[in-house]
Amino acid sequence: RDGGKKWRYVFFAVDALTGDILHIDVFDSSKADNIRVFLAAIRAKGIKPKVLVTDMLAAYDNAIRETFGNRVVLHYCLFHHLQAVRHRLRDRCGNDWKSRPLLREFVQKVDRVYKCKDQRTAKRRLAGLLPADAYD
């Protein structure tokens, strides 16, 4: 977007046992429709995953369930989730998001949630990030 450049999103499926790339595609956005197209291409190849790993993008869950059913076990990769937080901030707020103290502080707080050693502390830190009525 800056200087004529535009972000693209690379979706890929990798066999965890062999490391083989099962499918790869590039999209203009990470919206649910593109996720469904990507998953449908995997299904069309006859691939029926038992486990899928994502970066916690909410749109994945429904698309995965619609494409492969409820038997697929979902795992979430925290490393990729933390990367995704930064990518989405850059996507929505611009490349200079790091120069904004409020956004930088938010990312530091998100990082602190994942650096906890116990669930109670993680929940407390997460509650500090969310609006008071987030669980209502």
PyMOL commands that set and color helices and strands:
alter all, ss='L'
color gray80, all
select helices_A, chain A and resi 2-4+32-44+58-68+78-93+95-99+101-114+119-129
alter helices_A, ss='H'
color red, helices_A
select strands_A, chain A and resi 9-14+21-27+51-54+73-76
alter strands_A, ss='S'
color yellow, strands_A
deselect
rebuild
show_as cartoon
